[in-house]
């Protein structure tokens, strides 16, 4: 066994609210991560902002996303206008066959449908930082409007929504990521440019991955883990992707995520919409070769850099054992 004392270098992410252009890269990998714990008008959540820090570490560390192409919006930087501007920018910046990842952690809800296209008369929504005050919710129809422009160029798209929409739980006072729809129905004025999707978009949408923390009738939980409070879906997704073997498929990883979430909270039913189950994680072509690339030797004194953070259990000053590939004892 070769033992090294690791110099742990935590990834530093520039977190801002502006909509500056995504940097171009040869193999486009682009992400928009939105996490809101401290709302302007609502009771705070405990771990939604921490979720996106975790996912940013996973994307840059394991999947080789360029940090400049991972846009992180947290708390007061995740206003309605800023989120919509960054969704628009993401759609415009995406190139042919790019890999796109969109993540939202925060409150979900429902809004009375104004377009007449929802059978249950409600649109699902996510709540921005300034929601339930001066700003409207962001509806599933709004997201779909930008999604049409993205899937016209690439189908390598994953959307993760660590929220829930079941209002009965919010009425009971259960700790979760749902807000009662009644507030939305009184305050919302829906002015979306949504129109019925054409057949080409419907077919393209079947090719992307959509992961939601809770099906209708269940709640999206957040809870305390060793390194802090996180959304259960986000935490299990991050750790399953980090710890998956090199030959893991997207489908096998999400099956593991579902099992782990159910083991922690049997009442939480994850909703996984994934047709391309045998492809690599997040549809990243080289994802199966990325694992194990988090360690690099800095000098002849056995000092190494671990490209990671709390997601991998790395903390400043911590000593870890590093083994050569293939070591078994």
Phi and psi restraints in degrees (value plus and minus 20) as a CYANA .aco file:
   2 UNK   PHI    -125.3   -85.3
   2 UNK   PSI     102.4   142.4
   3 UNK   PHI    -130.1   -90.1
   3 UNK   PSI     113.2   153.2
   4 UNK   PHI    -142.1  -102.1
   4 UNK   PSI     124.9   164.9
   5 UNK   PHI    -110.0   -70.0
   5 UNK   PSI      97.7   137.7
   6 UNK   PHI    -105.8   -65.8
   6 UNK   PSI     116.5   156.5
   7 UNK   PHI    -109.7   -69.7
   7 UNK   PSI      86.4   126.4
   8 UNK   PHI    -105.4   -65.4
   8 UNK   PSI      98.7   138.7
   9 UNK   PHI    -130.1   -90.1
   9 UNK   PSI      92.4   132.4
  10 UNK   PHI    -100.8   -60.8
  10 UNK   PSI     119.6   159.6
  11 UNK   PHI     -87.1   -47.1
  11 UNK   PSI     113.3   153.3
  12 UNK   PHI    -123.3   -83.3
  12 UNK   PSI     101.9   141.9
  13 UNK   PHI    -126.9   -86.9
  13 UNK   PSI     111.3   151.3
  14 UNK   PHI    -101.3   -61.3
  14 UNK   PSI      92.3   132.3
  15 UNK   PHI    -126.8   -86.8
  15 UNK   PSI      99.3   139.3
  16 UNK   PHI    -168.0  -128.0
  16 UNK   PSI     150.7   190.7
  17 UNK   PHI    -126.8   -86.8
  17 UNK   PSI     -18.2    21.8
  18 UNK   PHI    -102.8   -62.8
  18 UNK   PSI     147.2   187.2
  19 UNK   PHI    -131.7   -91.7
  19 UNK   PSI      34.2    74.2
  20 UNK   PHI     -88.4   -48.4
  20 UNK   PSI     135.2   175.2
  21 UNK   PHI     -86.0   -46.0
  21 UNK   PSI     123.3   163.3
  22 UNK   PHI     -89.4   -49.4
  22 UNK   PSI     118.7   158.7
  23 UNK   PHI     -92.1   -52.1
  23 UNK   PSI     114.9   154.9
  24 UNK   PHI     -91.3   -51.3
  24 UNK   PSI     127.9   167.9
  25 UNK   PHI    -166.8  -126.8
  25 UNK   PSI     137.3   177.3
  26 UNK   PHI     -79.7   -39.7
  26 UNK   PSI     -71.0   -31.0
  27 UNK   PHI    -124.3   -84.3
  27 UNK   PSI      82.8   122.8
  28 UNK   PHI     -90.6   -50.6
  28 UNK   PSI     103.1   143.1
  29 UNK   PHI    -149.2  -109.2
  29 UNK   PSI      96.4   136.4
  30 UNK   PHI    -151.0  -111.0
  30 UNK   PSI     121.0   161.0
  31 UNK   PHI    -159.5  -119.5
  31 UNK   PSI     124.3   164.3
  32 UNK   PHI    -145.4  -105.4
  32 UNK   PSI      95.7   135.7
  33 UNK   PHI    -136.8   -96.8
  33 UNK   PSI     103.3   143.3
  34 UNK   PHI    -144.3  -104.3
  34 UNK   PSI     102.7   142.7
  35 UNK   PHI    -158.6  -118.6
  35 UNK   PSI     104.2   144.2
  36 UNK   PHI    -148.7  -108.7
  36 UNK   PSI      93.3   133.3
  37 UNK   PHI    -123.5   -83.5
  37 UNK   PSI     -61.4   -21.4
  38 UNK   PHI    -121.3   -81.3
  38 UNK   PSI      75.6   115.6
  39 UNK   PHI    -105.2   -65.2
  39 UNK   PSI     132.4   172.4
  40 UNK   PHI     -89.4   -49.4
  40 UNK   PSI     -56.3   -16.3
  41 UNK   PHI    -144.8  -104.8
  41 UNK   PSI     -15.0    25.0
  42 UNK   PHI    -149.1  -109.1
  42 UNK   PSI     140.9   180.9
  43 UNK   PHI     -77.7   -37.7
  43 UNK   PSI     114.5   154.5
  44 UNK   PHI     -89.1   -49.1
  44 UNK   PSI     129.1   169.1
  45 UNK   PHI    -110.0   -70.0
  45 UNK   PSI     156.6   196.6
  46 UNK   PHI    -129.2   -89.2
  46 UNK   PSI     -44.8    -4.8
  47 UNK   PHI    -158.1  -118.1
  47 UNK   PSI     -13.5    26.5
  48 UNK   PHI     -86.4   -46.4
  48 UNK   PSI     -59.0   -19.0
  49 UNK   PHI     -89.7   -49.7
  49 UNK   PSI     -52.0   -12.0
  50 UNK   PHI     -89.4   -49.4
  50 UNK   PSI     -50.7   -10.7
  51 UNK   PHI     -73.1   -33.1
  51 UNK   PSI     -66.3   -26.3
  52 UNK   PHI     -95.2   -55.2
  52 UNK   PSI     -48.3    -8.3
  53 UNK   PHI     -82.8   -42.8
  53 UNK   PSI     -62.2   -22.2
  54 UNK   PHI     -82.2   -42.2
  54 UNK   PSI     -67.1   -27.1
  55 UNK   PHI     -87.6   -47.6
  55 UNK   PSI     -54.1   -14.1
  56 UNK   PHI     -82.5   -42.5
  56 UNK   PSI     -60.1   -20.1
  57 UNK   PHI     -83.1   -43.1
  57 UNK   PSI     -61.0   -21.0
  58 UNK   PHI     -84.8   -44.8
  58 UNK   PSI     -65.9   -25.9
  59 UNK   PHI     -84.7   -44.7
  59 UNK   PSI     -64.3   -24.3
  60 UNK   PHI     -98.0   -58.0
  60 UNK   PSI     -53.8   -13.8
  61 UNK   PHI    -100.0   -60.0
  61 UNK   PSI     -67.5   -27.5
  62 UNK   PHI    -115.1   -75.1
  62 UNK   PSI     -56.4   -16.4
  63 UNK   PHI    -123.7   -83.7
  63 UNK   PSI     -14.1    25.9
  64 UNK   PHI      39.1    79.1
  64 UNK   PSI      13.7    53.7
  65 UNK   PHI     -87.8   -47.8
  65 UNK   PSI     116.6   156.6
  66 UNK   PHI     -88.6   -48.6
  66 UNK   PSI     111.3   151.3
  67 UNK   PHI     -72.7   -32.7
  67 UNK   PSI     -55.7   -15.7
  68 UNK   PHI     -86.4   -46.4
  68 UNK   PSI     -38.1     1.9
  69 UNK   PHI    -122.3   -82.3
  69 UNK   PSI      -8.4    31.6
  70 UNK   PHI    -132.4   -92.4
  70 UNK   PSI      80.1   120.1
  71 UNK   PHI    -108.8   -68.8
  71 UNK   PSI     104.1   144.1
  72 UNK   PHI    -136.3   -96.3
  72 UNK   PSI     102.2   142.2
  73 UNK   PHI    -137.3   -97.3
  73 UNK   PSI      99.1   139.1
  74 UNK   PHI    -144.9  -104.9
  74 UNK   PSI     122.0   162.0
  75 UNK   PHI      28.1    68.1
  75 UNK   PSI    -141.5  -101.5
  76 UNK   PHI     -84.3   -44.3
  76 UNK   PSI     -35.7     4.3
  77 UNK   PHI    -102.7   -62.7
  77 UNK   PSI     -23.8    16.2
  78 UNK   PHI    -128.9   -88.9
  78 UNK   PSI      33.4    73.4
  79 UNK   PHI     -94.3   -54.3
  79 UNK   PSI     147.9   187.9
  80 UNK   PHI     -75.7   -35.7
  80 UNK   PSI     -70.6   -30.6
  81 UNK   PHI     -82.9   -42.9
  81 UNK   PSI     -60.3   -20.3
  82 UNK   PHI     -88.8   -48.8
  82 UNK   PSI     -61.7   -21.7
  83 UNK   PHI     -82.3   -42.3
  83 UNK   PSI     -67.0   -27.0
  84 UNK   PHI     -83.8   -43.8
  84 UNK   PSI     -58.8   -18.8
  85 UNK   PHI     -84.5   -44.5
  85 UNK   PSI     -59.1   -19.1
  86 UNK   PHI     -95.3   -55.3
  86 UNK   PSI     -51.5   -11.5
  87 UNK   PHI     -83.4   -43.4
  87 UNK   PSI     -63.0   -23.0
  88 UNK   PHI     -82.4   -42.4
  88 UNK   PSI     -64.7   -24.7
  89 UNK   PHI     -84.4   -44.4
  89 UNK   PSI     -59.6   -19.6
  90 UNK   PHI     -81.6   -41.6
  90 UNK   PSI     -63.6   -23.6
  91 UNK   PHI     -82.6   -42.6
  91 UNK   PSI     -60.0   -20.0
  92 UNK   PHI     -92.6   -52.6
  92 UNK   PSI     -53.6   -13.6
  93 UNK   PHI    -100.5   -60.5
  93 UNK   PSI     -44.0    -4.0
  94 UNK   PHI     -83.7   -43.7
  94 UNK   PSI     113.6   153.6
  95 UNK   PHI    -127.9   -87.9
  95 UNK   PSI     156.9   196.9
  96 UNK   PHI     -78.3   -38.3
  96 UNK   PSI     108.0   148.0
  97 UNK   PHI      44.6    84.6
  97 UNK   PSI      -3.4    36.6
  98 UNK   PHI     -81.4   -41.4
  98 UNK   PSI     139.6   179.6
  99 UNK   PHI    -118.4   -78.4
  99 UNK   PSI     107.0   147.0
 100 UNK   PHI    -145.5  -105.5
 100 UNK   PSI     112.1   152.1
 101 UNK   PHI    -149.2  -109.2
 101 UNK   PSI     106.1   146.1
 102 UNK   PHI    -142.4  -102.4
 102 UNK   PSI     111.1   151.1
 103 UNK   PHI    -153.4  -113.4
 103 UNK   PSI     112.9   152.9
 104 UNK   PHI    -149.0  -109.0
 104 UNK   PSI     105.3   145.3
 105 UNK   PHI    -141.9  -101.9
 105 UNK   PSI     107.0   147.0
 106 UNK   PHI     142.4   182.4
 106 UNK   PSI    -171.0  -131.0
 107 UNK   PHI    -106.2   -66.2
 107 UNK   PSI     119.7   159.7
 108 UNK   PHI    -133.4   -93.4
 108 UNK   PSI     142.3   182.3
 109 UNK   PHI    -181.8  -141.8
 109 UNK   PSI    -182.7  -142.7
 110 UNK   PHI    -155.4  -115.4
 110 UNK   PSI     129.2   169.2
 111 UNK   PHI    -149.0  -109.0
 111 UNK   PSI     117.4   157.4
 112 UNK   PHI     -76.3   -36.3
 112 UNK   PSI     106.3   146.3
 113 UNK   PHI     -88.7   -48.7
 113 UNK   PSI     106.9   146.9
 114 UNK   PHI    -123.0   -83.0
 114 UNK   PSI     -29.0    11.0
 115 UNK   PHI    -114.8   -74.8
 115 UNK   PSI     -36.5     3.5
 116 UNK   PHI      61.1   101.1
 116 UNK   PSI     -10.0    30.0
 117 UNK   PHI    -120.1   -80.1
 117 UNK   PSI     -24.8    15.2
 118 UNK   PHI    -117.3   -77.3
 118 UNK   PSI     105.4   145.4
 119 UNK   PHI     -84.5   -44.5
 119 UNK   PSI     -53.3   -13.3
 120 UNK   PHI    -111.4   -71.4
 120 UNK   PSI     -14.9    25.1
 121 UNK   PHI      49.9    89.9
 121 UNK   PSI      -4.6    35.4
 122 UNK   PHI    -151.5  -111.5
 122 UNK   PSI     120.7   160.7
 123 UNK   PHI    -116.6   -76.6
 123 UNK   PSI     120.2   160.2
 124 UNK   PHI     -93.7   -53.7
 124 UNK   PSI     132.2   172.2
 125 UNK   PHI    -167.3  -127.3
 125 UNK   PSI     140.0   180.0
 126 UNK   PHI    -137.5   -97.5
 126 UNK   PSI     129.9   169.9
 127 UNK   PHI    -125.6   -85.6
 127 UNK   PSI      99.6   139.6
 128 UNK   PHI     -93.7   -53.7
 128 UNK   PSI     154.3   194.3
 129 UNK   PHI     -74.4   -34.4
 129 UNK   PSI     -63.6   -23.6
 130 UNK   PHI    -116.0   -76.0
 130 UNK   PSI      -1.8    38.2
 131 UNK   PHI     -89.0   -49.0
 131 UNK   PSI     138.5   178.5
 132 UNK   PHI      42.9    82.9
 132 UNK   PSI       4.7    44.7
 133 UNK   PHI    -163.0  -123.0
 133 UNK   PSI    -124.3   -84.3
 134 UNK   PHI    -105.3   -65.3
 134 UNK   PSI     -34.6     5.4
 135 UNK   PHI    -139.5   -99.5
 135 UNK   PSI     129.6   169.6
 136 UNK   PHI     -99.9   -59.9
 136 UNK   PSI     147.7   187.7
 137 UNK   PHI     -89.2   -49.2
 137 UNK   PSI     142.1   182.1
 138 UNK   PHI    -118.4   -78.4
 138 UNK   PSI      96.3   136.3
 139 UNK   PHI    -105.2   -65.2
 139 UNK   PSI     140.3   180.3
 140 UNK   PHI     -79.3   -39.3
 140 UNK   PSI     -52.4   -12.4
 141 UNK   PHI     -84.4   -44.4
 141 UNK   PSI     -59.2   -19.2
 142 UNK   PHI     -82.1   -42.1
 142 UNK   PSI     -66.2   -26.2
 143 UNK   PHI     -82.5   -42.5
 143 UNK   PSI     -60.2   -20.2
 144 UNK   PHI     -84.8   -44.8
 144 UNK   PSI     -51.6   -11.6
 145 UNK   PHI     -79.9   -39.9
 145 UNK   PSI     -64.8   -24.8
 146 UNK   PHI     -92.7   -52.7
 146 UNK   PSI     -53.7   -13.7
 147 UNK   PHI     -82.9   -42.9
 147 UNK   PSI     -53.2   -13.2
 148 UNK   PHI     -79.6   -39.6
 148 UNK   PSI     -62.7   -22.7
 149 UNK   PHI     -87.3   -47.3
 149 UNK   PSI     -54.4   -14.4
 150 UNK   PHI     -92.1   -52.1
 150 UNK   PSI     -68.8   -28.8
 151 UNK   PHI     -92.8   -52.8
 151 UNK   PSI     -33.0     7.0
 152 UNK   PHI     -87.6   -47.6
 152 UNK   PSI     -40.3    -0.3
 153 UNK   PHI    -130.2   -90.2
 153 UNK   PSI     -48.5    -8.5
 154 UNK   PHI    -175.1  -135.1
 154 UNK   PSI     128.2   168.2
 155 UNK   PHI    -131.2   -91.2
 155 UNK   PSI     -10.3    29.7
 156 UNK   PHI    -107.7   -67.7
 156 UNK   PSI      43.4    83.4
 157 UNK   PHI    -142.1  -102.1
 157 UNK   PSI     113.0   153.0
 158 UNK   PHI    -146.5  -106.5
 158 UNK   PSI     110.6   150.6
 159 UNK   PHI    -140.2  -100.2
 159 UNK   PSI     105.1   145.1
 160 UNK   PHI    -137.2   -97.2
 160 UNK   PSI     106.5   146.5
 161 UNK   PHI    -141.4  -101.4
 161 UNK   PSI      81.5   121.5
 162 UNK   PHI    -111.0   -71.0
 162 UNK   PSI      50.1    90.1
 163 UNK   PHI    -163.3  -123.3
 163 UNK   PSI     155.2   195.2
 164 UNK   PHI    -160.2  -120.2
 164 UNK   PSI     143.0   183.0
 165 UNK   PHI    -141.5  -101.5
 165 UNK   PSI     -18.7    21.3
 166 UNK   PHI    -103.7   -63.7
 166 UNK   PSI      87.6   127.6
 167 UNK   PHI     -94.6   -54.6
 167 UNK   PSI     -42.1    -2.1
 168 UNK   PHI     -82.0   -42.0
 168 UNK   PSI     -51.3   -11.3
 169 UNK   PHI     -92.2   -52.2
 169 UNK   PSI     -57.7   -17.7
 170 UNK   PHI     -86.0   -46.0
 170 UNK   PSI     -52.0   -12.0
 171 UNK   PHI     -87.7   -47.7
 171 UNK   PSI     -51.6   -11.6
 172 UNK   PHI     -99.1   -59.1
 172 UNK   PSI     -29.6    10.4
 173 UNK   PHI      62.4   102.4
 173 UNK   PSI      -5.3    34.7
 174 UNK   PHI     -88.9   -48.9
 174 UNK   PSI     118.3   158.3
 175 UNK   PHI     -90.8   -50.8
 175 UNK   PSI      92.3   132.3
 176 UNK   PHI    -186.3  -146.3
 176 UNK   PSI    -191.4  -151.4
 177 UNK   PHI    -130.4   -90.4
 177 UNK   PSI      28.3    68.3
 178 UNK   PHI    -144.5  -104.5
 178 UNK   PSI     123.3   163.3
 179 UNK   PHI    -146.0  -106.0
 179 UNK   PSI     118.9   158.9
 180 UNK   PHI     -77.9   -37.9
 180 UNK   PSI     115.4   155.4
 181 UNK   PHI     -90.1   -50.1
 181 UNK   PSI     -40.8    -0.8
 182 UNK   PHI     -80.9   -40.9
 182 UNK   PSI     -56.6   -16.6
 183 UNK   PHI     -83.1   -43.1
 183 UNK   PSI     -59.8   -19.8
 184 UNK   PHI     -86.5   -46.5
 184 UNK   PSI     -61.2   -21.2
 185 UNK   PHI     -85.0   -45.0
 185 UNK   PSI     -46.9    -6.9
 186 UNK   PHI    -102.7   -62.7
 186 UNK   PSI     -48.8    -8.8
 187 UNK   PHI    -131.3   -91.3
 187 UNK   PSI     -35.7     4.3
 188 UNK   PHI    -103.3   -63.3
 188 UNK   PSI     121.1   161.1
 189 UNK   PHI    -142.7  -102.7
 189 UNK   PSI      88.0   128.0
 190 UNK   PHI    -107.1   -67.1
 190 UNK   PSI      98.9   138.9
 191 UNK   PHI    -147.9  -107.9
 191 UNK   PSI      23.1    63.1
 192 UNK   PHI     -93.9   -53.9
 192 UNK   PSI     132.6   172.6
 193 UNK   PHI    -110.8   -70.8
 193 UNK   PSI       1.9    41.9
 194 UNK   PHI     -81.3   -41.3
 194 UNK   PSI     117.6   157.6
 195 UNK   PHI    -156.5  -116.5
 195 UNK   PSI     140.1   180.1
 196 UNK   PHI     -78.8   -38.8
 196 UNK   PSI     112.3   152.3
 197 UNK   PHI     -88.3   -48.3
 197 UNK   PSI     126.4   166.4
 198 UNK   PHI    -104.7   -64.7
 198 UNK   PSI     150.7   190.7
 199 UNK   PHI     -81.6   -41.6
 199 UNK   PSI     -55.0   -15.0
 200 UNK   PHI     -83.8   -43.8
 200 UNK   PSI     -62.6   -22.6
 201 UNK   PHI     -88.3   -48.3
 201 UNK   PSI     -61.0   -21.0
 202 UNK   PHI     -78.2   -38.2
 202 UNK   PSI     -62.2   -22.2
 203 UNK   PHI     -87.6   -47.6
 203 UNK   PSI     -62.6   -22.6
 204 UNK   PHI     -84.1   -44.1
 204 UNK   PSI     -58.4   -18.4
 205 UNK   PHI     -82.9   -42.9
 205 UNK   PSI     -49.6    -9.6
 206 UNK   PHI     -86.6   -46.6
 206 UNK   PSI     -38.7     1.3
 207 UNK   PHI    -108.4   -68.4
 207 UNK   PSI     -33.0     7.0
 208 UNK   PHI    -112.6   -72.6
 208 UNK   PSI     151.6   191.6
 209 UNK   PHI    -129.1   -89.1
 209 UNK   PSI     111.6   151.6
 210 UNK   PHI    -147.1  -107.1
 210 UNK   PSI     101.8   141.8
 211 UNK   PHI    -139.9   -99.9
 211 UNK   PSI      98.3   138.3
 212 UNK   PHI    -138.9   -98.9
 212 UNK   PSI     119.9   159.9
 213 UNK   PHI     -86.1   -46.1
 213 UNK   PSI     -45.4    -5.4
 214 UNK   PHI    -169.6  -129.6
 214 UNK   PSI     111.3   151.3
 215 UNK   PHI     -93.4   -53.4
 215 UNK   PSI     149.0   189.0
 216 UNK   PHI     -75.5   -35.5
 216 UNK   PSI     112.3   152.3
 217 UNK   PHI      74.0   114.0
 217 UNK   PSI     -23.4    16.6
 218 UNK   PHI    -148.0  -108.0
 218 UNK   PSI     149.1   189.1
 219 UNK   PHI    -134.6   -94.6
 219 UNK   PSI     126.5   166.5
 220 UNK   PHI    -111.9   -71.9
 220 UNK   PSI      95.8   135.8
 221 UNK   PHI    -115.2   -75.2
 221 UNK   PSI     132.8   172.8
 222 UNK   PHI    -147.6  -107.6
 222 UNK   PSI     125.3   165.3
 223 UNK   PHI    -172.5  -132.5
 223 UNK   PSI     150.8   190.8
 224 UNK   PHI    -104.0   -64.0
 224 UNK   PSI     104.2   144.2
 225 UNK   PHI    -129.8   -89.8
 225 UNK   PSI    -199.4  -159.4
 226 UNK   PHI     -76.9   -36.9
 226 UNK   PSI     -56.6   -16.6
 227 UNK   PHI    -122.4   -82.4
 227 UNK   PSI      -9.2    30.8
 228 UNK   PHI     113.1   153.1
 228 UNK   PSI    -196.4  -156.4
 229 UNK   PHI    -106.9   -66.9
 229 UNK   PSI     112.1   152.1
 230 UNK   PHI    -158.4  -118.4
 230 UNK   PSI     141.5   181.5
 231 UNK   PHI     -86.1   -46.1
 231 UNK   PSI     116.8   156.8
 232 UNK   PHI     -82.3   -42.3
 232 UNK   PSI     -62.8   -22.8
 233 UNK   PHI     -81.4   -41.4
 233 UNK   PSI     -69.2   -29.2
 234 UNK   PHI     -79.9   -39.9
 234 UNK   PSI     -65.9   -25.9
 235 UNK   PHI     -82.1   -42.1
 235 UNK   PSI     -67.4   -27.4
 236 UNK   PHI     -88.7   -48.7
 236 UNK   PSI     -54.5   -14.5
 237 UNK   PHI     -84.9   -44.9
 237 UNK   PSI     -67.3   -27.3
 238 UNK   PHI     -80.9   -40.9
 238 UNK   PSI     -67.7   -27.7
 239 UNK   PHI     -92.7   -52.7
 239 UNK   PSI     -52.3   -12.3
 240 UNK   PHI     -86.9   -46.9
 240 UNK   PSI     -59.1   -19.1
 241 UNK   PHI     -90.5   -50.5
 241 UNK   PSI     -58.1   -18.1
 242 UNK   PHI     -87.7   -47.7
 242 UNK   PSI     -55.3   -15.3
 243 UNK   PHI    -119.1   -79.1
 243 UNK   PSI     -19.0    21.0
 244 UNK   PHI     -88.7   -48.7
 244 UNK   PSI     125.9   165.9
 245 UNK   PHI     -86.9   -46.9
 245 UNK   PSI     144.4   184.4
 246 UNK   PHI     -81.2   -41.2
 246 UNK   PSI     -47.9    -7.9
 247 UNK   PHI    -117.1   -77.1
 247 UNK   PSI      -5.4    34.6
 248 UNK   PHI     -86.6   -46.6
 248 UNK   PSI     121.7   161.7
 249 UNK   PHI    -115.9   -75.9
 249 UNK   PSI     141.7   181.7
 250 UNK   PHI     -79.3   -39.3
 250 UNK   PSI     -63.0   -23.0
 251 UNK   PHI     -81.9   -41.9
 251 UNK   PSI     -63.3   -23.3
 252 UNK   PHI     -86.9   -46.9
 252 UNK   PSI     -56.2   -16.2
 253 UNK   PHI     -86.9   -46.9
 253 UNK   PSI     -63.9   -23.9
 254 UNK   PHI     -89.4   -49.4
 254 UNK   PSI     -50.2   -10.2
 255 UNK   PHI     -82.9   -42.9
 255 UNK   PSI     -59.6   -19.6
 256 UNK   PHI     -86.6   -46.6
 256 UNK   PSI     -61.3   -21.3
 257 UNK   PHI     -78.7   -38.7
 257 UNK   PSI     -67.9   -27.9
 258 UNK   PHI     -77.5   -37.5
 258 UNK   PSI     -64.7   -24.7
 259 UNK   PHI     -84.8   -44.8
 259 UNK   PSI     -61.4   -21.4
 260 UNK   PHI     -88.1   -48.1
 260 UNK   PSI     -61.1   -21.1
 261 UNK   PHI     -82.9   -42.9
 261 UNK   PSI     -64.9   -24.9
 262 UNK   PHI     -83.8   -43.8
 262 UNK   PSI     -53.7   -13.7
 263 UNK   PHI     -86.3   -46.3
 263 UNK   PSI     -56.0   -16.0
 264 UNK   PHI     -99.1   -59.1
 264 UNK   PSI     -63.6   -23.6
 265 UNK   PHI    -154.8  -114.8
 265 UNK   PSI      70.5   110.5
 266 UNK   PHI     -76.7   -36.7
 266 UNK   PSI     -45.3    -5.3
 267 UNK   PHI    -102.7   -62.7
 267 UNK   PSI     -31.2     8.8
 268 UNK   PHI    -107.1   -67.1
 268 UNK   PSI      96.7   136.7
 269 UNK   PHI    -129.0   -89.0
 269 UNK   PSI      85.2   125.2
 270 UNK   PHI     -90.4   -50.4
 270 UNK   PSI     120.2   160.2
 271 UNK   PHI    -126.3   -86.3
 271 UNK   PSI      91.6   131.6
 272 UNK   PHI    -133.7   -93.7
 272 UNK   PSI      99.1   139.1
 273 UNK   PHI    -134.8   -94.8
 273 UNK   PSI      76.6   116.6
 274 UNK   PHI    -164.4  -124.4
 274 UNK   PSI      94.3   134.3
 275 UNK   PHI    -110.4   -70.4
 275 UNK   PSI     -58.4   -18.4
 276 UNK   PHI    -109.7   -69.7
 276 UNK   PSI      46.8    86.8
 277 UNK   PHI     -92.3   -52.3
 277 UNK   PSI     -45.2    -5.2
 278 UNK   PHI    -111.0   -71.0
 278 UNK   PSI     -16.0    24.0
 279 UNK   PHI    -107.5   -67.5
 279 UNK   PSI     145.5   185.5
 280 UNK   PHI     -86.5   -46.5
 280 UNK   PSI     141.8   181.8
 281 UNK   PHI     -75.7   -35.7
 281 UNK   PSI     115.3   155.3
 282 UNK   PHI      38.9    78.9
 282 UNK   PSI      -7.2    32.8
 283 UNK   PHI      43.6    83.6
 283 UNK   PSI       1.1    41.1
 284 UNK   PHI     -98.3   -58.3
 284 UNK   PSI      97.4   137.4
 285 UNK   PHI     -75.3   -35.3
 285 UNK   PSI     -57.7   -17.7
 286 UNK   PHI    -121.8   -81.8
 286 UNK   PSI      -0.2    39.8
 287 UNK   PHI     -80.2   -40.2
 287 UNK   PSI     -53.3   -13.3
 288 UNK   PHI     -93.3   -53.3
 288 UNK   PSI     -33.5     6.5
 289 UNK   PHI    -125.4   -85.4
 289 UNK   PSI     -21.0    19.0
 290 UNK   PHI    -100.0   -60.0
 290 UNK   PSI     -49.7    -9.7
 291 UNK   PHI     -83.8   -43.8
 291 UNK   PSI     119.0   159.0
 292 UNK   PHI      71.6   111.6
 292 UNK   PSI     -21.8    18.2
 293 UNK   PHI    -112.7   -72.7
 293 UNK   PSI      -1.2    38.8
 294 UNK   PHI    -109.7   -69.7
 294 UNK   PSI     -24.2    15.8
 295 UNK   PHI    -136.2   -96.2
 295 UNK   PSI     110.3   150.3
 296 UNK   PHI    -159.5  -119.5
 296 UNK   PSI     120.7   160.7
 297 UNK   PHI    -102.4   -62.4
 297 UNK   PSI     111.8   151.8
 298 UNK   PHI    -113.4   -73.4
 298 UNK   PSI     -58.3   -18.3
 299 UNK   PHI    -175.3  -135.3
 299 UNK   PSI    -199.7  -159.7
 300 UNK   PHI     -94.7   -54.7
 300 UNK   PSI     -24.0    16.0
 301 UNK   PHI    -114.0   -74.0
 301 UNK   PSI       0.5    40.5
 302 UNK   PHI      42.8    82.8
 302 UNK   PSI       7.2    47.2
 303 UNK   PHI    -108.2   -68.2
 303 UNK   PSI     111.5   151.5
 304 UNK   PHI    -147.0  -107.0
 304 UNK   PSI     140.5   180.5
 305 UNK   PHI    -130.4   -90.4
 305 UNK   PSI     111.5   151.5
 306 UNK   PHI    -124.5   -84.5
 306 UNK   PSI      93.7   133.7
 307 UNK   PHI    -101.8   -61.8
 307 UNK   PSI      69.5   109.5
 308 UNK   PHI    -192.0  -152.0
 308 UNK   PSI    -180.4  -140.4
 309 UNK   PHI    -183.0  -143.0
 309 UNK   PSI    -168.8  -128.8
 310 UNK   PHI     -83.4   -43.4
 310 UNK   PSI     -43.7    -3.7
 311 UNK   PHI     -78.8   -38.8
 311 UNK   PSI     -54.3   -14.3
 312 UNK   PHI    -117.4   -77.4
 312 UNK   PSI     -15.4    24.6
 313 UNK   PHI      63.9   103.9
 313 UNK   PSI      -4.9    35.1
 314 UNK   PHI    -107.7   -67.7
 314 UNK   PSI     110.5   150.5
 315 UNK   PHI    -154.6  -114.6
 315 UNK   PSI     129.1   169.1
 316 UNK   PHI     -77.7   -37.7
 316 UNK   PSI     110.6   150.6
 317 UNK   PHI      68.6   108.6
 317 UNK   PSI     -25.7    14.3
 318 UNK   PHI    -100.5   -60.5
 318 UNK   PSI     119.7   159.7
 319 UNK   PHI    -115.8   -75.8
 319 UNK   PSI     115.4   155.4
 320 UNK   PHI    -151.8  -111.8
 320 UNK   PSI     135.9   175.9
 321 UNK   PHI    -114.7   -74.7
 321 UNK   PSI     112.8   152.8
 322 UNK   PHI    -140.8  -100.8
 322 UNK   PSI     109.1   149.1
 323 UNK   PHI    -133.6   -93.6
 323 UNK   PSI     130.2   170.2
 324 UNK   PHI     -85.2   -45.2
 324 UNK   PSI     130.5   170.5
 325 UNK   PHI     -75.0   -35.0
 325 UNK   PSI     116.5   156.5
 326 UNK   PHI      69.7   109.7
 326 UNK   PSI     -24.8    15.2
 327 UNK   PHI     -84.3   -44.3
 327 UNK   PSI     114.8   154.8
 328 UNK   PHI    -140.4  -100.4
 328 UNK   PSI     -39.9     0.1
